[in-house]
């Protein structure tokens, strides 16, 4: 009997888990692979909606936990958090001795995973490289592409960019986005909202009736505009307040500027009655997709609006620069951080009579594709530029 190939997957943030859950399932269930699941950074912190409870509930065994987030929610703290991550993950990799390390997307903490694996001569696989947004994530994403040995990209244009960056086309695969796998499951089994969000997830604020439709808001700070995060969130708050429709609002992630976003929400709640808005910290990935699938519109700047909502056909108002130039379907309308512009865009989306569905990010089988590739790819950690 041959030894199983050990695949270490590092999850560093709440959204990353739902983004690659089907990859984890496919690796776990694969006869020739062994999953080594490492949970790190904000994915462990309750204030950002700890993902760890959902991960354990889903039956995954956690091989290591890395507490490396430095308080501050500013650029210095982000840099130091990355540095601590390199130190801690190096020890974890030394103990687990994986055959391949998998890192996800473009959050700043993923850089620590890529650097530690690369310096330790461990083959590195990168999920969701080659995309374009324009903020600090851009530098992180393309840097990890240059450190990575295998590339599992989510769209055809992303594949083209990775190859243009000088990567060997033999190791660049358009698998689609694993998050679409979950969206496909939800789409096939979501004729009505299958749970009461207030009873299951608590949260704070009013509890508007959702039977006649509702909005969902998920807005994060933008790292290269973090000084403006409070002003940005106040514009969205005012627009939603004036529209006055049932709204489910989700807390921001751990990026620089999150403190300004959070403070803006708290201050606005103290000075305004929000009879139609309820706030949540976090929600299980599949439940969140069920919630989106039955929403009238998603508002904010989350990539879920660009990816999963495209497949589901959910109308999206994308605000600001965070998703600049990222591939998108016809379900998305872009606008700026200005109250009247946001309101106009929301009303435009609410007037959409049919679901604008797109498969730009794949058809729902990325997890299986990635697991099968991880079984068979040659183990290598050296590379030569291809031009």
C-alpha positions in Angstrom: 0.0 0.0 0.0 1.4 3.4 -1.0 1.6 6.2 1.5 -1.0 8.9 1.1 0.1 12.3 -0.2 -0.2 14.8 2.7 -1.9 18.0 1.7 -1.7 20.9 4.2 -4.4 23.5 3.6 -4.1 26.8 5.6 -7.3 28.8 6.3 -6.6 32.3 7.6 -10.0 34.1 7.5 -13.7 33.5 7.9 -14.5 33.7 4.1 -11.7 31.4 3.1 -13.3 28.4 4.7 -16.5 28.5 2.8 -14.5 29.4 -0.3 -12.6 26.1 -0.2 -14.9 23.8 1.9 -15.5 21.5 -1.1 -11.8 21.2 -1.7 -11.3 20.1 1.9 -14.1 17.6 1.5 -12.7 16.2 -1.7 -9.2 15.9 -0.2 -10.5 14.3 3.0 -12.6 11.7 1.0 -9.8 11.0 -1.5 -8.3 7.5 -1.1 -4.8 8.7 -1.9 -4.7 12.0 0.0 -4.4 12.9 3.6 -5.8 16.3 4.7 -3.8 18.4 7.2 -6.0 21.3 8.1 -4.3 24.4 9.6 -6.5 27.2 11.0 -4.8 30.6 11.5 -5.2 34.3 12.0 -8.7 35.8 12.1 -10.3 32.5 11.3 -9.7 31.7 15.0 -11.0 35.0 16.4 -14.6 35.3 17.7 -14.8 39.1 17.0 -14.6 38.4 13.3 -17.0 35.5 13.4 -14.8 32.5 14.3 -14.9 29.9 11.6 -13.5 27.2 13.9 -16.9 26.1 15.3 -18.3 25.5 11.8 -15.2 23.7 10.6 -15.3 21.2 13.6 -19.1 20.9 13.2 -18.6 19.9 9.6 -16.4 17.0 10.7 -13.0 18.2 9.8 -10.1 17.3 12.1 -7.8 20.3 12.7 -4.1 19.5 12.6 -2.8 22.8 14.0 -4.0 26.3 15.1 -1.9 29.4 14.6 -2.7 32.5 16.7 -0.9 35.3 14.9 -3.2 38.3 14.6 -1.7 41.4 16.2 -4.2 43.9 17.5 -4.4 47.3 15.9 -6.3 46.9 12.6 -3.9 49.1 10.8 -1.1 48.6 8.2 1.6 48.1 10.8 -0.4 45.4 12.6 -1.1 43.7 9.2 2.6 43.6 8.4 3.5 42.3 11.8 0.7 39.7 11.7 2.2 38.4 8.5 5.6 38.2 10.1 4.3 36.3 13.1 2.5 34.0 10.7 5.8 33.1 8.9 7.4 32.2 12.3 4.5 30.1 13.5 3.7 28.3 10.2 7.3 27.4 9.7 7.1 25.4 13.0 3.8 23.8 12.0 5.1 22.7 8.6 8.3 21.3 10.2 6.1 19.2 12.5 3.5 18.1 9.9 5.9 17.6 7.0 3.3 18.0 4.2 4.0 17.0 0.6 2.0 20.0 -0.7 0.9 23.2 1.0 -2.3 24.9 -0.3 -2.9 28.6 0.2 -6.1 30.5 -0.6 -6.7 33.7 -2.5 -5.1 37.0 -1.6 -5.6 38.2 2.0 -2.4 39.5 3.6 -2.1 36.6 6.0 -1.8 34.1 3.0 1.6 35.7 2.2 2.9 34.1 5.4 1.8 30.6 4.2 3.4 31.1 0.8 6.7 32.4 2.2 7.1 29.7 4.8 6.3 26.9 2.4 8.6 28.3 -0.3 11.6 28.7 2.0 11.1 25.2 3.3 11.2 23.7 -0.2 7.6 22.5 0.1 5.6 22.5 -3.1 3.0 25.3 -3.0 -0.5 25.3 -4.6 -2.4 28.6 -4.9 -6.2 28.8 -5.3 -7.7 31.9 -7.0 -4.6 33.5 -8.5 -4.5 35.7 -11.6 -7.4 37.9 -10.6 -7.4 41.7 -10.6 -8.7 44.1 -7.9 -6.3 47.0 -7.6 -5.7 47.2 -3.8 -3.0 45.6 -1.6 -4.6 42.2 -2.4 -3.3 42.7 -5.9 0.3 42.7 -4.8 -0.2 39.8 -2.4 -2.1 37.7 -5.1 0.5 38.1 -7.8 3.4 37.7 -5.4 2.0 34.3 -4.3 1.6 33.4 -7.9 5.4 33.8 -8.3 6.0 31.8 -5.2 3.5 29.0 -6.1 4.3 25.8 -8.1 0.7 25.0 -9.0 -2.2 27.3 -9.9 -5.9 26.5 -9.5 -7.5 29.6 -11.0 -11.2 30.4 -11.1 -11.7 31.9 -14.6 -10.3 31.8 -18.1 -9.0 35.4 -17.9 -7.3 34.6 -14.6 -5.5 31.6 -16.3 -4.3 33.9 -19.1 -2.9 36.4 -16.6 -1.0 33.7 -14.6 0.6 32.5 -17.8 1.5 36.0 -18.8 3.2 36.4 -15.4 5.7 33.7 -16.7 4.2 30.6 -15.1 4.4 27.2 -16.8 1.1 26.6 -18.6 1.4 22.9 -17.7 0.7 23.8 -14.1 -2.0 26.4 -14.5 -5.5 24.9 -14.3 -8.9 26.7 -14.7 -10.8 24.6 -12.2 -13.4 27.2 -11.5 -14.0 28.6 -8.0 -14.7 26.0 -5.2 -17.2 28.4 -3.7 -19.4 27.8 -6.8 -19.6 24.1 -5.8 -21.5 25.2 -2.6 -23.6 27.7 -4.6 -24.6 24.8 -7.0 -25.8 22.7 -4.0 -27.8 25.6 -2.6 -29.3 26.4 -6.0 -30.5 22.9 -6.4 -32.0 22.6 -2.9 -33.2 26.1 -1.9 -36.9 26.5 -2.8 -37.4 28.6 0.4 -35.2 29.9 3.2 -34.6 26.7 5.2 -33.9 28.3 8.6 -34.8 31.3 10.7 -31.6 33.5 10.8 -32.6 35.3 14.0 -33.2 32.1 15.9 -30.2 30.3 14.6 -27.6 33.1 14.6 -28.8 35.7 17.1 -27.2 38.9 16.2 -28.4 42.4 17.3 -31.0 44.9 16.2 -34.5 44.9 14.9 -36.0 41.7 13.5 -37.8 42.7 10.3 -40.2 40.3 8.6 -38.4 38.7 5.7 -41.4 37.1 3.9 -41.7 39.9 1.4 -38.0 40.2 0.5 -34.9 41.7 2.1 -31.5 43.2 1.4 -28.1 41.8 2.5 -25.2 44.1 3.2 -21.5 43.0 3.5 -19.0 45.8 3.3 -15.3 45.6 4.2 -12.7 48.3 4.6 -10.3 48.7 1.6 -6.7 48.4 2.8 -5.3 51.2 0.6 -8.3 53.5 1.6 -8.5 52.5 5.2 -8.5 56.1 6.5 -11.9 56.5 4.7 -13.5 53.3 6.0 -15.8 55.2 8.4 -16.9 57.6 5.8 -17.5 54.7 3.4 -19.7 52.8 5.8 -21.7 55.9 6.8 -22.6 56.4 3.1 -24.0 52.9 2.9 -25.7 53.1 6.2 -27.5 56.3 5.2 -28.6 54.9 1.9 -30.0 51.7 3.5 -31.6 53.8 6.2 -33.4 56.0 3.7 -34.5 53.0 1.6 -36.0 51.5 4.7 -36.4 47.9 3.6 -35.7 44.7 5.7 -31.9 44.4 5.8 -29.5 41.8 7.2 -26.1 43.4 7.7 -22.8 41.4 8.3 -19.8 42.5 10.3 -16.6 43.5 8.4 -13.4 41.4 8.2 -10.1 42.0 9.9 -8.5 44.3 7.3 -6.8 47.6 8.1 -9.7 50.0 8.6 -12.0 47.5 10.2 -12.1 49.5 13.4 -13.4 52.6 11.4 -16.0 50.4 9.8 -17.1 48.9 13.1 -17.1 52.2 14.9 -19.1 53.8 12.1 -21.8 51.1 12.4 -22.0 51.4 16.2 -22.1 55.2 16.2 -24.8 55.2 13.5 -26.9 52.8 15.5 -26.7 55.1 18.5 -28.0 58.1 16.6 -30.5 56.5 14.3 -33.5 54.2 14.7 -32.9 51.3 12.4 -36.3 49.5 12.6 -35.5 47.3 9.5 -31.9 46.4 10.0 -30.4 43.3 11.9 -26.7 42.8 12.3 -24.8 39.4 12.3 -21.2 38.6 13.0 -21.0 35.4 11.0 -23.0 32.6 9.4 -22.2 29.1 8.2 -21.2 29.3 4.5 -24.1 27.3 3.1 -26.7 29.1 5.2 -25.2 32.4 4.0 -25.7 31.3 0.4 -29.3 30.2 1.1 -29.8 33.7 2.6 -28.3 35.3 -0.5 -30.3 33.1 -2.9 -33.5 34.5 -1.5 -32.4 38.1 -1.1 -33.6 40.9 -3.4 -30.1 42.4 -3.5 -26.6 42.2 -2.0 -25.0 45.5 -1.2 -21.4 46.3 -0.4 -18.0 45.2 -1.7 -17.6 41.5 -1.0 -16.3 39.1 -3.6 -19.3 36.9 -2.9 -21.3 39.4 -5.0 -18.9 38.9 -7.8 -18.6 35.1 -7.6 -21.4 33.1 -5.9 -24.1 35.7 -6.7 -23.2 35.5 -10.4 -23.9 31.8 -10.4 -27.1 32.2 -8.3 -28.2 35.2 -10.3 -28.6 37.5 -7.2 -28.7 41.2 -8.0 -25.6 43.0 -6.6 -24.7 46.6 -5.9 -20.9 46.7 -5.8 -19.6 49.9 -4.1 -16.2 51.4 -4.5 -12.8 50.0 -5.7 -12.4 46.7 -3.8 -13.5 44.5 -6.7 -12.1 46.7 -9.5 -11.6 44.8 -12.8 -12.6 41.5 -11.4 -14.6 39.3 -13.8 -18.3 39.7 -13.2 -21.7 38.7 -14.6 -24.6 40.9 -15.6 -26.0 40.7 -12.1 -23.6 43.4 -10.8 -24.0 47.2 -11.0 -21.1 49.3 -9.8 -21.3 52.6 -7.9 -19.4 55.0 -5.7 -19.6 55.8 -1.9 -22.2 58.5 -2.2 -25.7 58.2 -0.7 -27.8 59.1 -3.7 -25.6 57.0 -6.1 -26.0 53.9 -3.8 -29.8 54.4 -3.5 -30.1 54.7 -7.3 -28.1 51.5 -7.8 -30.2 49.6 -5.3 -33.4 50.7 -6.9 -32.1 49.7 -10.3 -31.2 46.3 -9.1 -34.6 45.9 -7.3 -36.3 46.6 -10.6 -34.5 43.6 -12.2 -37.3 41.2 -13.1 -35.2 38.1 -14.0 -32.2 36.3 -12.5 -29.0 37.2 -14.4 -27.1 34.0 -14.1 -23.4 33.5 -15.2 -20.9 30.6 -15.0 -17.9 32.9 -15.3 -16.5 31.3 -12.2 -17.2 27.7 -13.1 -19.9 25.1 -13.0 -19.7 23.6 -9.5 -17.0 20.8 -9.6 -13.8 22.6 -8.6 -13.3 20.7 -5.4 -13.1 17.3 -7.1 -10.9 18.7 -9.9 -8.4 20.2 -7.4 -8.2 17.0 -5.3 -7.5 14.9 -8.3 -4.8 17.3 -9.5 -3.2 17.3 -6.1 -3.0 13.5 -6.3 -1.2 13.3 -9.6 0.9 16.5 -10.0 4.7 15.9 -9.8 6.1 17.2 -6.5 8.4 20.2 -7.3 9.5 23.3 -5.6 11.8 24.9 -8.1 10.9 26.9 -11.2 12.3 28.9 -14.0 10.6 31.8 -15.6 9.0 30.9 -18.9 9.9 33.9 -21.0 
